[in-house]
Amino acid sequence: MKLIAVFVCVIAGCLILFGNTFFGNKQPYVTSDIANFWEAVDSLKDAKSTEDSLQVMKTIYLDRMSSEGQKFIEIREYTAPEYLRTIRRYPKYLRQLRSKTTNIAVNLAALDRTFKQLNNVIPNYQIPRVCFAIGCFRGGGTTKKDLILMGSEIALADSSMDFSEFKGNLQVTLSRGVNLSELVAHESIHCQQHHAKNKTLLSITLQEGAANFLPDLILNQGRLPNKSEYETQHECELWKEFKPDINSTDLSKWLFNTGTIKNKPPDLGYFIGMRICEAYYNKQADKKTAIKNLLDRSKYMEVMEQSGYNGNCRNMQN
């Protein structure tokens, strides 16, 4: 991504970047909502009651959200009471997070490089805009058309932080740290995917799998990262359990289940989807067309069939 000029202006902790040729007059990165969040947190010390505290969160943070941040709130359906509970429950973590958000300019420079790499390889890649806000730990990133909406409380976590206030899968996930460039790259692929969403397990799994596979392929120069020990050891077993459900619309066993799944890692559908995409891509002679098909939701059954993926199960028919 070519930067003509970058002007960094700090007003009450608000970082604004200008001059990116891919966005015209629009800001490529919106971070003003972060400063408003911390202002609200600081103002809570003067609140005399719960009602006062809720009013602080509403008037200083929620009512002053950027237009992009408003979309973040709408999609996640966050409310002032939920924010107040989050602030009271995770004070130690939020103090650490605050220092991360003050240095966010370093992260934005890395995102520029990430977008440039993806733009160089993916046909007709449309570089999205990114809004950073702070949510209540219900998702690191989501999209709205060409806009990526980041929950910075998750997206800026790194393994050096203290996660003792958390429990269960959320603690495990955060304690591993989050690679912001990889997460934003994943969400940027969702901005490229087209044709109407099919709500079946297979379609959503391939949608998420492609959003993992393509950035890993491109950003790592074709060297895909090692799979987790659990996934490696249980791949065939997972596939046998997954395959009969491909036309189901119940995603709860495979996707978006960090807070609910028991006795196994969450979101194993991402792994299955990535493996199908990898198998498909490796079989295609025309890699550019393969990438296009991985972005086309209407092609996902074709991708599945042509991948030949069978869970790495020996003597198992596809």
HUVENUR-V405679 format. One record per run of one state. SS is the DSSP state (hx for helix, st for strand, lp for the rest). FROM is the first residue (numbers start at 1). LEN is the number of residues. Records with the same first field share a line. If there is no record, write none. Layout:
# HUVENUR-V405679
SS: FROM-LEN / FROM-LEN
This chain:
# HUVENUR-V405679
lp: 1-2 / 4-5 / 12-2 / 17-3 / 21-8 / 31-1 / 47-3 / 65-2 / 77-3 / 90-1 / 103-1 / 122-7 / 134-7 / 145-2 / 156-12 / 176-4 / 193-1 / 195-6 / 220-9 / 244-24 / 284-3 / 295-1 / 308-11
st: 3-1 / 9-3 / 14-3 / 20-1 / 29-2 / 129-5 / 141-4 / 147-5 / 194-1 / 296-1
hx: 32-15 / 50-15 / 67-10 / 80-10 / 91-12 / 104-18 / 152-4 / 168-8 / 180-13 / 201-19 / 229-15 / 268-16 / 287-8 / 297-11
